[in-house]
Amino acid sequence: MFELFGRLRRQHRAEPPPHEPPLSTHQLWLVSLAAPVNRGGEAARTSLYPFRYRDDAAAGSWLREQWGIPGRDELLDRLDGLLREGYRAPLREQTGTEPLAWDVALYADITRKGYAAGYLDADTAWGLLRAAVRPTVAAYHLWETFARDYLLVRQVWMEGLRGTSSEDFPAPQAVSDAHLRTLLDPANRASPWNLAPWHVISLPDRPL
């Protein structure tokens, strides 16, 4: 799996992303790994491109300001780190679990932003997302368990930020909780988790 990152670092910078084609069930499932992170009306949850409206500059700014990622090499380094260990190593003792969901959600979100910023072409972005499938399906069996673990680790992370003063302080835990409830609501026909239930990644791929 990790040879992928070394090979990608040797490739040239991608061209800006093309118009978004319709996704297959597997592709929607992969994109949906980032759904817990993608709050707000500007977020797109059913396309590889992370925003409802094209904004490549915003993706690049977000990667630089939030993650210190100015280009392709730094992006691949960060993704490699998240998939190998991420934040779960220091959180194991605090949570009593192997909190993979947090790292996977961040990994998928950063991959999509890297695609929007032009650091990755579509094929590369899909390949990176597919690299997260095996460990994720080994750790979870439902979107509900994925969401539960994500929220648990987010709460521990937020507690570690208490006393921090910043305009970019993340949304309160209650906002994240409400967002996850919306994603898990079976009556929410717009939820990507309802459009691509957990088990579809284990079935043959098909057009939506």
Secondary structure, 3 states (H helix, E strand, C coil): CCHHHHHHHCCCCCCCCCCCCCCEHHHHHHHHCCCCCCCCCCECCCCCCCECCCCHHHHHHHHHHHHCCCCHHHHHHHHHHHHHCCCHHHHHHHHCCCCHHHHHHHHHHHHHHHHHCCCCCHHHHHHHHHCCHHHHHHHCCCHHHHHHHHHHHHHHHHHHCCCCCCCCCCCCHHHHHHHHHHHHCCCCCCCHHHHCCHHHHHCCCCEC
